[in-house]
């Protein structure tokens, strides 16, 4: 009985890992390329339209990492006087954050959330 239970638990673990991989692959395949400058300008011009068109959408975004903490990174694709401008907080797993360095350009895929402090959640780094 113990061997059967151990085998079932192992099988469930394998399927859960493969499901995560499919989820990332599906997100990557369905992601729209984010032009953050255009989206933020549209948000300032018409918050309702921008929210309708982009909020909650899966996006792929390439930008520079400017700040790293334990749960997220601040990224920006623009600078002003050498400082990041119009940044987005991107929530990544601890395992991915550990492998990042400040001032490196990376590409992430995740779910965009607009607002005063925009975020990308459920994100992962595209290799």
QUIPE-V588237 format. One record per helix or strand. SS is the DSSP state (H for helix, E for strand). FROM is the first residue (numbers start at 0). TO is the last residue. Records with the same first field share a line. If there is no record, write none. Layout:
# QUIPE-V588237
SS: FROM-TO / FROM-TO
This chain:
# QUIPE-V588237
H: 1-29 / 35-44 / 46-53 / 93-97
E: 31-32 / 57-67 / 71-75 / 77-79 / 82-84 / 87-90 / 104-112 / 118-124
